[in-house]
Amino acid sequence: MRANAPALVAVLVAALLVSCSSAPVAVPAGRPTSMADRQRQQEEYRAGCMERRGFRYQVFVPRQPEPSADERAALLGDYEAGKRVRSTYGFRAFARFVYPDDLKADTSSVYENNPNDRIRQHMSPAQNEAYQEASDACYIEMVRALTGKSVKGFVDHFERAQRAMDDAASRELDGDPRLVALARTYGACLRGEGVAVTSILPSKVGAMASAGVYARLWAIGRKQFPEIPEGAKYMPEISAGEARPYLEEEIETALADLECGRDFRPLFNPRQLEILERISQEWGLDW
């Protein structure tokens, strides 16, 4: 699929199949805490909403690959676990091409068999347009019903949730004196490795190295598809052989980033994950 990253966001943009009325809806007293339960609740709401509008929609909650012990530890900032994961996947930009059958290399691939895609394949252009209108309206209603948030659509929903997460991270992390000092050292180390560092704020510095890798990925996509807008994030089409040299460079950068942030991540990552989960539950999105 030629969508932008993160993977889940790309898939949701492509799979907006939802809609309904504008009447006030009560927010459920209890909200699911796991990603799978949240997705199922959303899918069941979509299916009911689409059915009321005369359209078929099949509940689809794709099975996500279970994270390994190393992946769980790496998320919390464990250096050795992070080294083992990054030595294979880097930042998971080019690994998807080199290891096309490995779900851990590209988690967006779990969405490629959505049965609702087949429903629309047999529709006329007019039917597809009507379906999409219902889909868009249902999405707005679903968000309001399940989170209490009023949004204009998926893009607005994601952008507002992203801003909420960025604001929380900035407010809660960027003023911590110890994190500030560690981030300054982290940024200086990255510059020494040739990484372009535009911010040494604790909430930003950890994304500097991966941002450069993904910028290269999107640049290849734009070169292959010059008709897309300038600056768009478009997934290229490249073979495993073509991607391997890029992945090897990516892994080098990812390991250098890991080394530079060795003292920073064990303190930062657990706090960032707590913010991520809190905002994810509040807005009904998963990153």
Residue pairs with C-beta under 8 A, 6 or more apart in sequence:
1 10
1 11
1 14
1 108
1 111
1 112
1 235
2 221
2 225
2 234
2 235
2 236
2 237
3 10
3 11
3 13
3 14
3 108
3 235
4 10
4 13
4 218
4 232
4 233
4 234
4 235
5 93
5 108
5 214
5 233
6 287
7 106
7 107
7 108
8 107
8 108
8 286
8 287
9 158
9 287
10 108
10 235
11 108
11 111
12 154
12 158
13 154
13 155
14 111
15 111
15 114
15 116
15 117
16 132
16 135
16 136
16 139
16 153
16 154
17 46
17 50
17 57
17 116
17 131
17 135
17 138
18 45
18 46
18 49
18 50
18 57
18 134
18 135
18 136
18 137
18 138
18 139
18 140
18 141
18 142
19 49
19 50
19 53
19 133
19 134
19 135
19 136
19 137
19 138
19 139
19 140
19 141
20 49
20 52
20 53
20 134
20 137
20 138
20 141
20 142
21 141
22 141
25 141
25 144
25 145
26 145
27 145
27 146
27 147
27 148
28 145
28 146
31 38
31 41
31 146
31 147
31 281
31 284
32 38
32 40
32 41
33 281
35 64
35 280
35 286
36 61
36 64
38 281
38 284
38 286
39 61
39 286
40 59
40 61
41 146
42 142
42 146
42 284
43 59
43 60
43 61
44 59
45 138
45 141
45 142
45 145
45 146
46 57
46 59
46 138
46 139
46 142
47 57
47 58
47 59
49 134
49 138
49 141
49 142
50 56
50 57
50 134
50 135
50 138
51 57
53 134
53 138
54 134
55 131
55 134
56 119
57 116
57 119
58 115
58 116
58 119
60 114
60 115
60 116
62 110
62 111
62 113
62 114
63 110
64 107
64 110
65 103
65 104
65 107
65 110
67 75
68 104
69 81
70 81
70 84
70 85
71 81
71 85
71 104
72 81
73 81
73 82
74 81
74 82
74 84
74 85
74 86
75 269
75 273
76 266
76 269
76 270
76 273
77 265
77 266
77 267
77 268
77 269
77 270
78 266
79 258
79 262
79 265
79 266
82 258
82 265
83 255
83 258
86 251
86 254
86 255
86 258
87 251
87 255
88 95
88 251
89 95
89 104
89 105
89 251
90 213
90 247
90 250
90 251
90 253
90 254
91 209
91 210
91 213
91 214
91 250
91 253
91 254
92 105
92 106
92 107
93 210
93 213
93 214
93 216
93 217
93 246
93 250
94 213
94 217
94 243
94 244
94 246
94 247
94 250
95 102
95 105
95 106
95 247
95 250
96 105
96 106
96 108
96 109
97 238
97 239
97 240
97 242
97 243
97 247
98 105
98 240
98 243
98 244
98 247
99 105
99 106
99 240
100 106
100 240
103 109
103 110
120 128
120 131
123 131
136 153
139 153
139 154
139 157
140 150
140 151
140 152
140 153
143 149
143 150
143 151
143 157
143 284
144 150
144 151
146 284
147 282
147 283
147 284
149 157
149 160
149 283
149 284
151 157
151 160
157 283
157 285
158 285
160 283
161 279
161 280
161 282
161 283
161 285
164 279
164 282
164 283
165 275
165 276
165 279
165 287
166 203
168 275
168 278
168 279
169 203
169 272
169 275
170 201
170 203
172 271
172 275
173 179
173 202
173 203
173 268
173 271
173 272
173 275
174 180
174 201
174 202
174 203
176 202
178 267
179 202
179 264
179 267
179 268
180 202
182 202
182 263
182 264
182 267
182 268
183 200
183 201
183 202
183 205
183 264
183 268
184 200
185 263
185 264
186 200
186 205
186 206
186 260
186 261
186 263
186 264
187 197
187 199
187 200
187 205
187 208
188 200
189 259
189 260
189 261
190 197
190 205
190 208
190 209
190 256
190 257
190 260
191 197
193 209
193 253
193 256
193 257
193 260
195 208
195 209
195 212
195 253
195 256
195 257
196 208
196 212
197 205
197 208
198 204
198 208
199 205
199 208
202 264
202 268
203 272
205 261
205 264
206 261
206 264
206 265
206 268
208 257
209 253
209 254
209 256
209 257
209 260
210 254
210 257
212 253
213 250
213 253
213 254
214 233
216 246
217 235
217 236
217 246
218 232
218 233
218 234
220 236
220 238
221 228
221 232
221 233
221 234
221 235
221 236
222 228
222 230
222 232
222 234
223 236
224 234
224 236
224 237
225 234
228 234
258 265
276 287
280 286
280 287
